[in-house]
């Protein structure tokens, strides 16, 4: 179904972090951007669609006005809003927002670091663009910070803090950015596996809290009102977002799932785990019965590699990319 393309070399290897790959497709310029986190650096690659041209940029962890910091970066992700695209970095010190090409930092938000060291580490992790003008970021305390993003400029405001999680936020996902009406448009996950489902707006509303069974939910996605969650057990669970009803539970991997992604136009689901396997699934929604089915389509073994990032490169799932711990390359696959 898929065949391997020529890999993209990166300047430094991928850290063992959940969801350690972000992809932004820029159709007008026939370019795809990739980011991979290594320690306190983000490796950013711009690749032309013909595979002939690559350009590299490295972004350093920063602290306000300090040029470079040794604080570890936890995640880098592009947030696509109707009026602009921003690259968001989260670290042990704070949150950085850049223009999409990484050229200009437009905003810095410092985390509250306790004066006396505590047993719990402080960091930000979990990033999602929501509706027309919000970017949400999770924090190790369990808080979710909601930023109001103007259509241009750096006048970004922290508009709300959501306090539902008691454990560190691991990941979050949104749906229906733009004008389409959705009941649930944000889901947040934490280290205990609890999922919170939200409706965005001037005041975000908690619609549902799905229990977690004390197993970490490392990656989560939202598709057509369905929450798709990947766990430390290697399982994938599909829930109806608003009611929390379980549609399906799949023993998808033998080890910890590190990354999930959905191609929204085709309903293809991508999963990558510590067991060296990347798997492609197909989700089918039946509106009459309000049910979702999942079918396994394809597996690829990346030998001796702990996979830590897996992303589709387009909305149809025609191609996907994979990163692995200690791997200094991005491996790409396209449909045959």
JOZIPE-V654239 format. One record per residue. RES is the residue in one small letter. NEAR is the number of other ideal C-beta (glycine too) atoms within 8 Angstrom. Layout:
RES|NEAR, RES|NEAR
This chain:
x|6, x|12, x|7, x|6, x|9, x|5, x|8, x|12, x|5, x|14, x|7, x|9, x|9, x|18, x|11, x|8, x|10, x|12, x|14, x|15, x|17, x|12, x|12, x|11, x|8, x|10, x|5, x|4, x|5, x|8, x|10, x|11, x|14, x|14, x|14, x|14, x|15, x|10, x|8, x|11, x|13, x|13, x|13, x|13, x|13, x|12, x|12, x|10, x|7, x|6, x|7, x|4, x|6, x|8, x|6, x|10, x|8, x|10, x|12, x|9, x|15, x|11, x|10, x|7, x|3, x|7, x|4, x|8, x|11, x|5, x|10, x|10, x|14, x|11, x|15, x|13, x|10, x|13, x|12, x|7, x|13, x|5, x|7, x|8, x|9, x|14, x|19, x|15, x|14, x|14, x|16, x|9, x|10, x|11, x|14, x|13, x|14, x|15, x|9, x|12, x|9, x|10, x|5, x|5, x|8, x|10, x|10, x|10, x|9, x|9, x|12, x|5, x|7, x|7, x|3, x|4, x|3, x|6, x|2, x|7, x|5, x|12, x|13, x|15, x|15, x|16, x|13, x|11, x|9, x|12, x|10, x|9, x|9, x|13, x|15, x|17, x|13, x|18, x|15, x|11, x|7, x|12, x|11, x|15, x|13, x|14, x|15, x|10, x|11, x|8, x|6, x|5, x|5, x|5, x|5, x|10, x|6, x|9, x|7, x|7, x|8, x|13, x|6, x|9, x|14, x|6, x|9, x|14, x|17, x|15, x|15, x|15, x|10, x|15, x|10, x|9, x|11, x|7, x|4, x|5, x|4, x|9, x|8, x|15, x|13, x|16, x|15, x|18, x|17, x|16, x|7, x|10, x|15, x|14, x|16, x|14, x|15, x|14, x|11, x|10, x|6, x|2, x|5, x|11, x|7, x|10, x|10, x|12, x|10, x|11, x|6, x|11, x|5, x|5, x|10, x|9, x|16, x|15, x|15, x|17, x|12, x|15, x|11, x|5, x|10, x|14, x|14, x|15, x|16, x|16, x|14, x|8, x|6, x|13, x|11, x|17, x|11, x|14, x|13, x|12, x|15, x|10, x|6, x|11, x|6, x|8, x|10, x|10, x|8, x|9, x|6, x|12, x|13, x|6, x|7, x|10, x|17, x|17, x|19, x|16, x|11, x|13, x|14, x|7, x|7, x|9, x|12, x|14, x|16, x|18, x|15, x|15, x|16, x|9, x|8, x|11, x|13, x|14, x|13, x|15, x|15, x|11, x|15, x|9, x|9, x|9, x|5, x|4, x|5, x|6, x|7, x|12, x|9, x|13, x|7, x|8, x|8, x|8, x|8, x|10, x|6, x|11, x|5, x|3, x|9, x|10, x|18, x|17, x|16, x|16, x|12, x|13, x|11, x|9, x|8, x|8, x|13, x|7, x|13, x|15, x|16, x|16, x|14, x|12, x|11, x|8, x|10, x|9, x|8, x|13, x|12, x|14, x|13, x|9, x|7, x|5
